Amino acid sequence: MTTLAKDFQNRTSWFNNRASCIFPVFLGEFNDTHLVFQNYWGWKNNIEKVFCILRLRNSLGESILNTQIEIEIHNEIKVSNLIEDKPLINGGTVEIEIISPENLGYPFPAILAFYVTKDQKSVVHAAGRILNSNETFNHGRWKESNFTITLEDDFSPFICLFYGQYVKNNSEIKLIFKDYNDNSILLKKTYSLKPSPFGSEVLYIKDLLSNAELRLLDKKKVFTIFETEIKGIFGRFVVGNFHLPTNQHFTTHSFQYINPDSEDRISASNDESSTFLPIFNKKPLRASIVSFPTNIQENLKLNISKGKIDESLKSTDEFIHIQTGGDKASVFEYKLDKDAFLKLESFSDAPSRINVNYNFSLENSLHATDLATGFKAKIYPPKKNHWGSSILEKDWKTIIFIRNLDHKSKSNEAVCSFEAFLNEEIIKKEIVVKPESCNVIEIDGEEFKKGSGDYFSWKLNASETTLEVFWVSYNKLNGAICAEHSF
């Protein structure tokens, strides 16, 4: 891992004709995997020649289907419609390649995978991929963490591993289970893997642990760090919790564990914060944030500013301390169950990367969203375009949160043009986001009069570069909920 500043610098010179991602596939009588994306290559970068190749592989890495997908303005691909023998591919992978003679730049495509059962949905954005031929294929230990695990009776945490062209015989995965309260190690476990070229494995943690080991973790809040050896892939993995009664995989992606002694830090300055985190909520949602102590070691003081939705923040005398990593650190949690907007910010030296998960839920939700993101260090590049896709189905509603903050607390009023669209219909809105505030756009499926489908896409262009956008889709009747940050 390079420093965050070096990472952003390197991105400006990337040249890639191929962008790709890999998702696990879960199919069955009541399960499906849906891939959703829009043609942002066209409207954002004016790239006309873009081709989409979709590959289905079973868990052994054997090719089941290779096909070209015609790219539309808005795209929904239901994997169940591509193959008749669903058990053959269940637990395998789907790889999507975007190829163009022009420079695509970023080697990840902006694609969402929705995991769907009768009443529930979960979502995760493109996370892992097989490296491009112009990238270095080094062997390396890959250490991942930063997701909620639930060991209640009806749940089993899971980790979806995938492999590239190169695999190592006698490969293993090492699991460490740690206590929320003091970061102490409760259990270590090593498990033998069965990798095959382009294959995959879904590991259900309860299946890997003995009854005695499960009893050791019982009634404790724990998180896990896992480590394995990889080559030829970018090993960001789809992880989460499997709900046995509904057969639903509640998904997010892992984040890399960072050496607590790393020097990747942001220096403080007199007139701006080094890093900040927005927290926002609108009823009937309930929000909480979780940050695992898997970052650079720092006892970080965070000043708190508060406000309401569509009102500029006001500074307070309140502050909190979080221990971001190292021995004796604890998991940091903050809950918000009313309509409100907060900004937590540090004015001292701080780690460049601090992982955070946004957990949105309803009162009747089976599982919260576990949206993976992080603090925003002052070196993040400016951004005017934001886009994504959300759920259109009956009884579902979407809230799009738009925060407008900068590190000097002097952001300008942002005028935003918003379009929600299917291939045959567009809904246009304009919204103003005040300085140092958060505003929302709410979309009900009934607003689309002619369109059909389970999802819609959207894009937002802002007059200012200080925005960040998140979306939450929910069904108030049954508590189903999913969320992501925008691309």
Secondary structure by P-SEA (a helix, b strand, c coil): cccaaaaaaaaaacccccccbbbbbbbccccbbbbbbcccccccccccbbbbbbbbbcccccccbbbbbbcccbbbbcccccccccccccccbbbbbbbbcccccccccbbbbbbbccccccccccccccccccccbbbbbbbbbbbbbbccccbbbbbbbbbccccccbbbbbbbbbbcccccccbbbbbbbbccccbbbbbcccccccaaaaaaaccccccbbbbbbbcccccbbbbbbbbccccccbbbbbbbbccccccbbbbbccccccccccccccccbbbbbbbcccccccbbbbbbbbbcccbbbbbcccccccccccccccbbbbbbcccbbbbbbbccccccbbbbbbbbbccccccccccccccccccccccccccccccccccbbbbbbbbbbcccccccbbbbbbbbbcccbbbbbbbbbccccccbbbbbcccccccccccccbbbbbccccbbbbbbbbbcccccccccccc
